[in-house]
């Protein structure tokens, strides 16, 4: 009798494990840094070379109206990893050394890594962290089992000489063949090899093509030969090296036989850096720092072989949607009672070819230091977008008195024509909704610490 019970228990456990494995895909979330939509060669007529990302796009659901959570990197990453608007998370600006209290991911925020780990996943982050300095805010304390990161820009002042925090121990890299992007790609492949036998969540957070603009001379030369300026040529070389690493990672998934059970997401944290020479970006207005389309609209693709049919979607999606999407697709546990409310919604329906019930409104705001919501804020409602104008990338000295602008994105995707004067009632109403949102999230940002 005991043998029979043990046999039944063994069979049940095998069936359950097999089912769990089948229903729990691996996830690789890849993020570029300051990469524009127009940096993909399929959009810029081959000025850059991104054959692997172009192929990934052709195999994915590609979202042509995908939005970051912010026009700058740290708040965007906070939104991506929590499913919430960045202000709620406490991460509202950039410089962790100068503004530590405004760049730390609050300790009462749950990350994607936390949720994946609670669902039995092995979790890892490789690349850029930028969500808080200090032991409490280290990624090892934020749900990640394996950590190979540079915590902020001071650890990566050159692509040829940099440091990585490897599970709490800092290592230096400055040998002749060291190059940050290639090192991150190699480590991502090793993570996949180590964890191929169980479900894993890997966040590969590349630095390319963020400043410093740096690439091996032999990789820059072909772009110079086609007549590009040195800075743009170097940016494209940086992106090409990242693209090669992503291609090798995808090949490794094929060789290991786990490609069909691995969801791949690729995006950029925000638009191109305006302190770098301007380059092609599909006619989008603005750049990093601004809530115009060029600052917040990003490349975004999702591949799951055999589950999602490749194609394009014009659904207006947001970084905050990633959390809810992956929780649903991977069958992760529901949030514990009293957990933080998500601002995003699941994209599963649109990924599977259905309709997308997008939230009526999407919001953005950024300024350096403490939030000043009269500056650089936006609300999207359908095809309408209201913008409180960008004033400065430096700390605002006082509230802005500039009037909001109104754009109709379907007829004016480049935000060239401010039609606020023709729609005063809409401007008043949308501005009131934006004001209500800013009041709510500012109150949430200031909530007592746990």
Backbone torsions as a table, in degrees:
resi	resn	phi	psi	omega
1	UNK	NA	-46.6	179.5
2	UNK	-61.2	-41.2	178.2
3	UNK	-61.1	-40.0	-178.6
4	UNK	-65.5	-43.3	178.6
5	UNK	-62.1	-43.4	178.9
6	UNK	-63.6	-38.9	179.4
7	UNK	-65.2	-44.7	178.5
8	UNK	-62.3	-42.0	179.3
9	UNK	-63.1	-39.3	179.0
10	UNK	-64.9	-45.7	179.7
11	UNK	-61.2	-43.6	-179.7
12	UNK	-61.4	-42.4	-178.8
13	UNK	-66.1	-36.7	178.3
14	UNK	-66.0	-45.8	179.2
15	UNK	-61.0	-44.3	-179.5
16	UNK	-63.1	-43.2	-179.0
17	UNK	-64.4	-41.4	179.5
18	UNK	-63.4	-43.3	179.5
19	UNK	-64.9	-41.1	179.9
20	UNK	-63.3	-42.1	179.8
21	UNK	-62.0	-40.6	-178.3
22	UNK	-67.9	-35.0	-176.0
23	UNK	-92.4	-1.9	-180.0
24	UNK	-119.5	87.3	179.4
25	UNK	-70.9	154.1	168.1
26	UNK	-68.3	157.8	177.5
27	UNK	-135.0	130.4	171.8
28	UNK	-122.1	115.2	-179.7
29	UNK	-105.1	108.6	-176.0
30	UNK	-104.8	130.9	-179.4
31	UNK	-128.3	123.9	170.1
32	UNK	-86.0	171.6	-175.6
33	UNK	-127.5	116.3	-179.0
34	UNK	66.0	26.4	177.6
35	UNK	-90.2	130.6	-178.3
36	UNK	-86.4	157.3	172.1
37	UNK	-54.8	-42.0	-177.1
38	UNK	-72.5	-1.2	178.3
39	UNK	-80.9	-13.2	174.4
40	UNK	-74.2	132.1	-175.2
41	UNK	-65.0	-24.3	178.1
42	UNK	-67.5	-16.3	177.9
43	UNK	-102.1	-26.8	-173.5
44	UNK	-105.2	22.0	175.6
45	UNK	59.7	32.6	173.2
46	UNK	86.0	12.3	176.2
47	UNK	-63.2	-40.5	172.7
48	UNK	-99.6	175.1	177.4
49	UNK	-127.8	105.2	179.7
50	UNK	-133.1	59.1	-175.1
51	UNK	-61.8	-34.3	-177.8
52	UNK	-75.0	-40.4	175.8
53	UNK	-69.4	-35.5	175.6
54	UNK	-62.6	-41.6	178.2
55	UNK	-67.1	-42.7	177.9
56	UNK	-59.9	-40.6	177.1
57	UNK	-59.6	-43.1	-178.6
58	UNK	-68.0	-19.3	-179.6
59	UNK	-101.0	2.3	-171.8
60	UNK	-117.5	172.1	161.0
61	UNK	-85.8	116.4	-178.0
62	UNK	-104.5	127.3	-177.4
63	UNK	-99.9	112.8	-176.5
64	UNK	-80.2	-13.2	176.8
65	UNK	-125.3	58.1	178.8
66	UNK	-96.6	137.7	-176.3
67	UNK	-121.8	139.2	170.2
68	UNK	-70.9	169.8	175.1
69	UNK	-80.9	-11.2	-177.1
70	UNK	-163.0	166.7	177.6
71	UNK	-89.4	2.9	175.3
72	UNK	-136.9	167.2	-162.1
73	UNK	-72.6	-51.9	-173.0
74	UNK	-61.2	-49.9	176.8
75	UNK	-61.4	-35.7	178.0
76	UNK	-61.2	-43.3	-179.5
77	UNK	-67.1	-36.9	177.7
78	UNK	-62.2	-42.6	178.8
79	UNK	-65.0	-42.3	-178.4
80	UNK	-62.2	-40.7	-174.1
81	UNK	-88.3	-8.6	-179.5
82	UNK	-118.9	-18.2	-175.9
83	UNK	76.1	20.4	-175.2
84	UNK	-132.4	159.7	173.9
85	UNK	-62.7	139.5	-170.9
86	UNK	-59.4	-33.2	-178.9
87	UNK	-58.3	-36.1	179.9
88	UNK	-62.6	-30.8	-173.7
89	UNK	-83.9	-8.5	-178.0
90	UNK	90.6	-8.0	-179.2
91	UNK	-98.4	102.4	-174.6
92	UNK	-122.2	-9.5	-179.2
93	UNK	-144.7	-161.4	-163.8
94	UNK	-108.7	-53.4	-165.9
95	UNK	-80.1	106.6	-176.3
96	UNK	-69.8	-29.9	-179.6
97	UNK	-76.4	-39.4	-176.7
98	UNK	-84.6	-35.1	-177.1
99	UNK	-126.2	61.9	-174.6
100	UNK	-59.7	-35.5	-176.4
101	UNK	-73.3	-12.3	-180.0
102	UNK	-109.2	8.6	-177.9
103	UNK	-130.8	9.7	179.8
104	UNK	-99.1	130.1	174.0
105	UNK	-70.4	115.9	-174.9
106	UNK	-50.6	145.8	-176.1
107	UNK	-72.2	-15.4	176.7
108	UNK	-93.7	11.3	175.3
109	UNK	-93.9	131.8	174.7
110	UNK	-88.3	134.2	177.6
111	UNK	-98.9	164.5	172.6
112	UNK	-54.7	-39.3	-179.7
113	UNK	-63.5	-39.9	175.8
114	UNK	-56.9	-46.8	-175.9
115	UNK	-70.0	-40.2	177.4
116	UNK	-63.0	-42.6	-179.1
117	UNK	-64.2	-37.2	178.0
118	UNK	-67.7	-19.3	177.2
119	UNK	-93.8	11.0	175.5
120	UNK	90.6	11.4	-179.7
121	UNK	-86.5	151.8	166.7
122	UNK	-88.3	128.6	-173.3
123	UNK	-115.9	142.8	179.2
124	UNK	-148.4	149.9	173.1
125	UNK	-130.6	133.4	179.5
126	UNK	-131.7	123.5	177.8
127	UNK	118.7	-134.1	-171.8
128	UNK	-85.9	132.9	176.0
129	UNK	-99.7	-76.7	171.7
130	UNK	62.0	33.2	178.4
131	UNK	-127.6	31.1	173.9
132	UNK	128.6	136.4	174.6
133	UNK	-100.2	153.5	-179.5
134	UNK	110.1	152.0	-173.8
135	UNK	-56.9	-41.5	-178.1
136	UNK	-64.0	-27.7	-174.3
137	UNK	-101.3	3.4	179.2
138	UNK	-64.6	143.3	-178.6
139	UNK	-57.9	-24.1	174.9
140	UNK	-64.0	-21.1	178.7
141	UNK	-98.9	2.2	-176.1
142	UNK	-118.7	29.8	172.2
143	UNK	103.0	-4.8	-176.4
144	UNK	-94.9	127.9	177.6
145	UNK	-78.6	-37.9	-178.2
146	UNK	-123.9	130.1	-173.4
147	UNK	-131.4	124.9	175.7
148	UNK	-140.3	86.3	-166.5
149	UNK	-135.7	161.7	158.2
150	UNK	-105.8	128.2	-170.2
151	UNK	-71.2	-31.4	179.4
152	UNK	-162.4	-174.6	-171.5
153	UNK	-65.8	-23.4	-179.1
154	UNK	-67.4	-19.9	177.7
155	UNK	-91.0	-5.2	-178.7
156	UNK	-139.7	60.6	-179.4
157	UNK	-80.6	-10.7	173.4
158	UNK	-148.0	147.0	175.7
159	UNK	-73.8	-14.6	-178.3
160	UNK	-102.2	-10.5	178.0
161	UNK	-147.1	111.1	-172.0
162	UNK	-151.3	174.1	176.6
163	UNK	-126.0	150.2	173.0
164	UNK	-128.8	136.6	171.9
165	UNK	-89.0	109.0	-178.0
166	UNK	-104.8	99.7	-179.3
167	UNK	51.8	40.4	175.4
168	UNK	98.3	-7.8	178.8
169	UNK	-112.9	127.7	-177.1
170	UNK	-85.2	129.5	177.8
171	UNK	-118.5	143.0	179.6
172	UNK	-98.4	143.7	178.2
173	UNK	-132.1	114.1	179.2
174	UNK	-154.7	24.1	176.9
175	UNK	-78.6	162.2	-174.7
176	UNK	-53.9	-35.5	-176.8
177	UNK	-96.2	4.5	179.1
178	UNK	-73.0	131.9	174.7
179	UNK	-147.5	125.3	-168.9
180	UNK	-53.7	-49.1	-176.6
181	UNK	-61.4	-43.6	179.7
182	UNK	-66.0	-37.5	178.9
183	UNK	-64.3	-42.0	179.2
184	UNK	-65.3	-40.8	178.8
185	UNK	-62.6	-44.0	179.7
186	UNK	-62.6	-40.6	-179.9
187	UNK	-68.1	-33.5	176.4
188	UNK	-64.2	-41.9	178.7
189	UNK	-63.9	-41.8	178.8
190	UNK	-65.1	-37.1	177.0
191	UNK	-60.9	-45.0	-179.9
192	UNK	-62.6	-42.4	179.2
193	UNK	-62.2	-41.2	-178.9
194	UNK	-66.3	-31.9	-169.9
195	UNK	-115.4	19.8	-175.7
196	UNK	-64.6	-22.2	-174.4
197	UNK	-86.7	-5.3	-178.8
198	UNK	-140.5	159.8	179.4
199	UNK	-62.4	136.9	-179.5
200	UNK	-134.8	154.0	171.4
201	UNK	-120.8	119.3	179.4
202	UNK	-120.0	125.2	172.4
203	UNK	-104.6	107.7	178.3
204	UNK	-98.5	102.5	-173.8
205	UNK	-105.3	88.2	-179.6
206	UNK	-67.6	158.6	176.4
207	UNK	-97.6	-25.5	-177.2
208	UNK	-67.1	144.0	-3.8
209	UNK	-99.5	41.1	178.5
210	UNK	-62.2	150.9	172.3
211	UNK	-59.9	148.3	7.0
212	UNK	-73.9	139.3	179.9
213	UNK	-75.4	109.1	-164.7
214	UNK	-152.2	125.8	174.9
215	UNK	-157.4	156.0	177.7
216	UNK	-57.5	139.4	-175.1
217	UNK	-56.5	-38.2	-177.5
218	UNK	-69.2	-20.5	177.6
219	UNK	-85.8	-23.3	179.6
220	UNK	-81.8	-34.1	-171.7
221	UNK	-53.6	-44.4	-179.3
222	UNK	-59.3	-30.9	178.8
223	UNK	-76.9	-34.6	173.5
224	UNK	-64.3	-38.1	-179.0
225	UNK	-65.6	-23.3	178.1
226	UNK	-91.0	7.4	171.5
227	UNK	96.9	7.7	179.2
228	UNK	-79.7	154.9	176.2
229	UNK	-67.4	162.8	-176.2
230	UNK	-62.5	-40.6	-177.4
231	UNK	-68.9	-45.9	178.4
232	UNK	-65.3	-39.4	177.8
233	UNK	-60.1	-39.5	-179.4
234	UNK	-70.6	-40.5	176.6
235	UNK	-58.5	-46.2	-179.1
236	UNK	-66.5	-33.6	176.0
237	UNK	-66.5	-40.6	177.7
238	UNK	-60.3	-43.4	-179.7
239	UNK	-68.1	-38.4	179.5
240	UNK	-63.0	-40.1	178.6
241	UNK	-65.4	-41.0	175.8
242	UNK	-62.8	-42.7	179.3
243	UNK	-59.8	-41.6	178.7
244	UNK	-62.0	-42.9	178.9
245	UNK	-63.2	-39.5	177.4
246	UNK	-65.1	-39.2	177.1
247	UNK	-61.4	-43.0	178.7
248	UNK	-65.1	-37.7	177.2
249	UNK	-63.2	-43.3	178.9
250	UNK	-64.4	-38.8	177.1
251	UNK	-63.4	-37.2	179.4
252	UNK	-64.7	-39.0	176.6
253	UNK	-60.8	-39.7	177.4
254	UNK	-64.3	-46.5	-177.1
255	UNK	-64.9	-33.5	179.1
256	UNK	-81.3	-8.3	179.2
257	UNK	73.5	25.6	-178.0
258	UNK	-119.6	9.3	-177.7
259	UNK	-60.2	-41.3	-176.4
260	UNK	-72.7	-13.5	178.2
261	UNK	-111.7	28.2	-179.4
262	UNK	-132.3	122.5	174.3
263	UNK	-85.9	128.9	177.4
264	UNK	-112.4	127.5	171.7
265	UNK	-120.0	135.7	175.9
266	UNK	-131.3	135.2	176.7
267	UNK	-155.6	177.4	171.1
268	UNK	-119.2	153.8	-175.3
269	UNK	-74.4	-27.9	179.1
270	UNK	-169.0	-174.6	-178.3
271	UNK	-78.6	-174.4	-174.9
272	UNK	-69.3	151.2	-179.0
273	UNK	-73.6	123.3	179.3
274	UNK	-71.8	-12.4	177.0
275	UNK	-83.0	-3.9	172.4
276	UNK	-104.4	148.8	-177.3
277	UNK	-50.2	134.2	-177.8
278	UNK	-62.1	139.0	178.6
279	UNK	-137.0	174.4	-175.4
280	UNK	-58.1	132.7	176.1
281	UNK	-146.3	47.6	172.5
282	UNK	56.9	25.6	176.7
283	UNK	76.3	9.7	-179.4
284	UNK	-75.3	139.9	-178.9
285	UNK	-81.0	140.0	173.3
286	UNK	85.8	-177.6	-175.9
287	UNK	-154.9	-171.0	174.3
288	UNK	-44.9	147.3	-176.6
289	UNK	87.1	-25.8	-174.4
290	UNK	-104.1	149.0	177.8
291	UNK	-91.2	9.5	166.7
292	UNK	-67.7	166.2	-171.8
293	UNK	-56.6	-36.2	-179.4
294	UNK	-65.8	-19.4	179.1
295	UNK	-93.2	-26.3	-173.3
296	UNK	-121.1	-16.2	176.9
297	UNK	-84.4	131.7	-170.5
298	UNK	-134.8	158.6	171.0
299	UNK	-66.1	140.9	-177.2
300	UNK	-154.8	120.4	-178.5
301	UNK	-139.4	146.7	-179.0
302	UNK	-132.7	124.4	179.1
303	UNK	-121.0	133.2	168.0
304	UNK	-143.3	97.7	-175.6
305	UNK	-53.4	131.0	176.3
306	UNK	83.3	-10.7	-179.0
307	UNK	-113.9	-43.7	-178.5
308	UNK	-108.3	127.8	177.0
309	UNK	-77.7	127.8	179.9
310	UNK	-60.1	148.1	178.7
311	UNK	162.1	-176.6	-178.7
312	UNK	-107.8	152.0	175.8
313	UNK	-136.8	137.4	176.4
314	UNK	-99.6	12.3	178.6
315	UNK	-60.4	132.1	178.9
316	UNK	-78.9	94.9	-176.2
317	UNK	-102.2	166.9	-171.9
318	UNK	-140.2	151.5	178.4
319	UNK	-52.2	-33.8	-178.6
320	UNK	-63.1	-17.5	-179.1
321	UNK	-76.7	-18.1	-173.3
322	UNK	-64.6	-41.1	-177.8
323	UNK	-59.0	-55.7	-177.8
324	UNK	-61.9	-35.4	-179.8
325	UNK	-63.5	-50.6	-176.8
326	UNK	-69.9	-34.7	176.4
327	UNK	-59.3	-43.5	-178.7
328	UNK	-72.2	-46.2	-176.5
329	UNK	-64.6	-33.3	-175.0
330	UNK	-98.6	1.7	178.3
331	UNK	62.6	39.4	-178.3
332	UNK	-78.2	158.7	-178.9
333	UNK	-60.3	149.2	173.2
334	UNK	-66.7	159.9	178.9
335	UNK	-63.8	147.3	177.2
336	UNK	-67.0	158.8	180.0
337	UNK	-58.6	132.9	-178.5
338	UNK	86.2	6.9	179.3
339	UNK	-68.6	161.9	-178.3
340	UNK	-68.2	141.3	178.5
341	UNK	-71.4	132.6	176.8
342	UNK	-80.3	144.2	173.5
343	UNK	-92.5	-18.8	-179.0
344	UNK	-93.6	170.6	178.5
345	UNK	-129.6	160.4	-178.4
346	UNK	-71.0	139.5	176.8
347	UNK	-95.7	9.3	-173.0
348	UNK	-55.9	-43.7	-176.5
349	UNK	-60.4	-45.7	-178.4
350	UNK	-72.8	-33.0	176.9
351	UNK	-64.6	-30.5	-179.9
352	UNK	-94.2	13.7	173.2
353	UNK	92.8	7.6	-179.5
354	UNK	-97.1	-166.2	179.1
355	UNK	-83.2	160.4	179.4
356	UNK	-119.8	119.2	178.5
357	UNK	-90.9	81.7	-175.4
358	UNK	-72.3	147.8	171.5
359	UNK	-55.6	146.9	-176.0
360	UNK	-61.9	-35.8	-176.7
361	UNK	-125.9	146.6	169.9
362	UNK	-126.2	148.3	-173.1
363	UNK	-133.8	151.0	174.5
364	UNK	-146.4	151.0	172.4
365	UNK	-165.1	140.4	173.1
366	UNK	-155.5	137.5	161.4
367	UNK	-150.7	161.5	-179.6
368	UNK	-71.0	140.8	178.9
369	UNK	75.6	-148.5	-176.1
370	UNK	-63.8	138.7	-176.5
371	UNK	-58.1	133.7	173.8
372	UNK	-125.3	96.9	-164.3
373	UNK	-74.0	-5.0	173.2
374	UNK	-77.9	-13.9	-179.2
375	UNK	-99.8	135.4	160.8
376	UNK	49.4	54.3	178.0
377	UNK	-123.2	154.3	-178.7
378	UNK	-149.0	152.6	172.3
379	UNK	-134.5	134.3	174.2
380	UNK	-111.2	133.7	177.0
381	UNK	-134.3	105.6	-173.0
382	UNK	60.9	-127.3	178.0
383	UNK	-91.6	0.9	-179.7
384	UNK	-93.5	140.3	178.4
385	UNK	-136.7	123.5	176.5
386	UNK	-104.5	134.3	-174.8
387	UNK	-126.9	124.8	166.0
388	UNK	-86.0	117.4	-164.1
389	UNK	-60.2	148.2	172.5
390	UNK	-67.2	135.3	-179.6
391	UNK	-113.2	-48.3	-175.7
392	UNK	-158.5	149.0	173.4
393	UNK	-86.3	-5.8	175.1
394	UNK	-91.3	-179.7	-178.3
395	UNK	-67.1	124.3	177.3
396	UNK	-62.9	140.0	-178.7
397	UNK	-89.7	-22.2	-178.7
398	UNK	-162.1	164.5	177.2
399	UNK	-59.3	145.2	179.2
400	UNK	-81.3	142.4	176.1
401	UNK	-109.5	9.0	178.5
402	UNK	-67.8	139.3	-179.6
403	UNK	-73.2	151.6	177.5
404	UNK	-68.7	151.1	175.7
405	UNK	-106.8	154.4	-178.8
406	UNK	-127.6	133.4	-179.9
407	UNK	-131.1	148.8	173.7
408	UNK	-109.3	104.8	-168.2
409	UNK	-68.2	-29.9	-179.1
410	UNK	-66.6	-42.8	-179.2
411	UNK	-91.9	-14.0	-176.2
412	UNK	-142.7	67.4	-177.0
413	UNK	-64.1	-20.7	-180.0
414	UNK	-89.2	4.6	179.5
415	UNK	50.6	48.8	-177.8
416	UNK	-90.7	-24.4	-171.8
417	UNK	-121.2	108.1	175.9
418	UNK	-78.2	115.3	-176.4
419	UNK	-108.5	22.3	-178.2
420	UNK	-57.9	-38.1	-177.4
421	UNK	-65.1	-23.7	-178.3
422	UNK	-90.8	-10.9	-176.4
423	UNK	-135.7	59.5	-175.1
424	UNK	-62.3	-35.6	-179.7
425	UNK	-66.6	-41.0	177.8
426	UNK	-65.0	-42.7	178.2
427	UNK	-59.0	-45.7	-179.3
428	UNK	-62.0	-44.0	-177.4
429	UNK	-68.9	-47.4	-179.3
430	UNK	-65.8	-36.1	178.2
431	UNK	-66.2	-34.3	177.7
432	UNK	-68.4	-39.6	177.3
433	UNK	-65.0	-41.3	177.8
434	UNK	-63.3	-40.5	179.0
435	UNK	-64.0	-41.6	179.0
436	UNK	-62.2	-40.7	179.0
437	UNK	-64.0	-44.0	-178.3
438	UNK	-63.8	-37.6	177.6
439	UNK	-63.6	-42.5	-178.1
440	UNK	-64.9	-49.8	-175.2
441	UNK	-73.6	-26.6	176.0
442	UNK	-68.4	-38.6	176.0
443	UNK	-63.4	-41.2	179.0
444	UNK	-66.8	-40.4	179.6
445	UNK	-60.0	-33.6	-176.2
446	UNK	-93.6	9.0	-179.4
447	UNK	-60.3	154.2	-178.1
448	UNK	-61.0	146.3	177.0
449	UNK	-70.1	148.8	-179.2
450	UNK	-67.5	NA	NA
